[in-house]
Amino acid sequence: MKHITFGDKSLLIGDAAADALLKYAAFLATAARGDTVEVHAISSDGDEVTASFLFGPGATVMAETSHTQLPEPDNSAAIAYMEQAQKRFNVVSLAVPDDDPTVTAYDDAYGLDEAR
């Protein structure tokens, strides 16, 4: 289990869910997107809770290992959601294939071959 710290709150969630949250938060920040994710967690007073995270480009989240013997809350649905969302929102590459005849080569466009 890991402590997830978000703002001034720290919650315990399973390792896989913590890793998925960090990966998803980084993905959303890179893609300049936002989303909400709900996970099952254990609060600092030991209660089972459902935590809602709002992730976006400015969100800061941290995961820290813990040595608790408590059973991990089930977050398989949240993990599956985050994995599917990354596939759905995947940023399309803007790269142009090398064999595209409509694209002028960089050297040709700027006369660099002639200067050599």
KELUM-251308 format. One record per residue (C-alpha): residue number from 1; chain; y, x, z. Coordinates in pm, 1 decimal, decimal comma, padded with zeros to 6 digits. Layout:
NUM:A:Y:X:Z
...
***
This chain:
1:A:00000,0:00000,0:00000,0
2:A:00357,4:00104,0:-00058,5
3:A:00695,7:00016,7:00085,0
4:A:00925,4:-00121,3:-00182,7
5:A:01290,1:-00081,9:-00092,3
6:A:01539,3:-00294,9:-00277,9
7:A:01889,1:-00314,2:-00137,1
8:A:01854,2:-00311,1:00240,7
9:A:01508,3:-00473,9:00244,5
10:A:01173,0:-00299,8:00260,5
11:A:00846,9:-00480,6:00187,9
12:A:00482,1:-00379,8:00167,5
13:A:00294,3:-00445,7:-00157,0
14:A:-00013,7:-00298,3:-00319,9
15:A:00000,1:00033,9:-00502,9
16:A:-00061,4:-00116,9:-00847,6
17:A:00209,3:-00379,7:-00798,1
18:A:00457,1:-00119,0:-00670,5
19:A:00387,8:00107,1:-00967,5
20:A:00422,5:-00187,2:-01207,4
21:A:00755,1:-00289,0:-01049,9
22:A:00897,1:00060,9:-01090,7
23:A:00775,7:00088,3:-01447,3
24:A:00913,6:-00255,1:-01536,0
25:A:01249,6:-00186,1:-01369,8
26:A:01279,4:00139,4:-01567,9
27:A:01183,2:-00040,1:-01889,5
28:A:01443,5:-00311,7:-01836,2
29:A:01713,6:-00056,4:-01756,8
30:A:01633,1:00143,0:-02071,2
31:A:01626,8:-00170,7:-02286,4
32:A:01951,7:-00300,7:-02128,8
33:A:01777,0:-00623,2:-02028,9
34:A:01729,9:-00820,0:-01710,3
35:A:01451,6:-01029,4:-01563,7
36:A:01322,8:-01172,5:-01238,6
37:A:00981,1:-01101,8:-01092,9
38:A:00812,6:-01264,1:-00794,5
39:A:00556,1:-01068,7:-00592,9
40:A:00355,0:-01140,6:-00282,5
41:A:00445,6:-00900,2:-00005,2
42:A:00435,3:-00835,6:00365,3
43:A:00774,6:-00834,8:00535,0
44:A:00888,9:-00587,5:00798,9
45:A:00787,4:-00836,5:01070,8
46:A:00433,5:-00870,0:00929,1
47:A:00469,7:-01209,9:00762,8
48:A:00329,2:-01279,3:00418,4
49:A:00623,2:-01358,7:00190,1
50:A:00704,9:-01413,0:-00174,7
51:A:00983,6:-01179,5:-00282,5
52:A:01196,5:-01238,9:-00591,6
53:A:01339,5:-00929,0:-00757,5
54:A:01627,5:-00941,0:-01004,5
55:A:01605,2:-00635,6:-01229,3
56:A:01864,6:-00516,0:-01474,5
57:A:02032,0:-00195,4:-01591,6
58:A:02196,9:-00130,4:-01252,2
59:A:01906,4:-00220,5:-01022,9
60:A:01783,1:00041,5:-00780,3
61:A:01432,3:00019,4:-00640,5
62:A:01220,7:00274,1:-00455,2
63:A:00850,3:00291,7:-00369,3
64:A:00722,4:00490,3:-00073,1
65:A:00366,6:00541,6:00044,7
66:A:00251,6:00386,5:00371,1
67:A:-00047,5:00430,3:00595,8
68:A:-00110,7:00068,5:00683,3
69:A:-00458,9:-00078,4:00703,3
70:A:-00340,8:-00428,0:00608,2
71:A:-00505,1:-00586,9:00302,7
72:A:-00295,8:-00576,1:-00013,9
73:A:-00141,3:-00906,1:-00124,4
74:A:-00275,1:-01030,5:-00458,2
75:A:-00020,9:-00957,1:-00730,1
76:A:-00248,0:-00962,2:-01033,3
77:A:-00042,1:-01242,6:-01193,0
78:A:00286,9:-01054,6:-01140,7
79:A:00138,6:-00733,0:-01281,4
80:A:00007,5:-00918,7:-01587,1
81:A:00348,7:-01082,5:-01636,4
82:A:00531,9:-00747,4:-01628,4
83:A:00285,3:-00586,7:-01869,7
84:A:00313,0:-00879,9:-02113,3
85:A:00692,3:-00889,1:-02085,0
86:A:00713,7:-00522,9:-02182,8
87:A:00505,7:-00594,8:-02491,9
88:A:00717,5:-00901,9:-02576,8
89:A:01050,9:-00724,6:-02526,9
90:A:00941,7:-00396,8:-02681,3
91:A:01234,9:-00235,1:-02856,5
92:A:01175,9:-00198,3:-03229,7
93:A:01220,1:00154,2:-03355,9
94:A:01510,7:00200,8:-03594,4
95:A:01347,2:00496,8:-03765,5
96:A:01334,7:00485,8:-04145,2
97:A:01012,2:00596,8:-04312,7
98:A:01037,3:00935,2:-04487,2
99:A:00928,6:00784,1:-04817,7
100:A:01199,7:00513,2:-04829,4
101:A:01379,1:00565,6:-05167,1
102:A:01687,6:00371,3:-05054,0
103:A:01779,8:00630,7:-04794,4
104:A:01972,4:00938,6:-04905,9
105:A:01851,6:01261,1:-04750,4
106:A:02094,0:01405,2:-04495,4
107:A:02138,3:01732,3:-04690,2
108:A:02201,4:01543,8:-05016,2
109:A:02448,9:01303,2:-04857,8
110:A:02661,7:01583,3:-04717,0
111:A:02621,1:01838,3:-04997,4
112:A:02445,1:02085,7:-04774,2
113:A:02203,3:02201,0:-05043,7
114:A:02496,2:02307,7:-05262,4
115:A:02653,4:02514,2:-04983,9
116:A:02348,8:02736,9:-04942,5
***
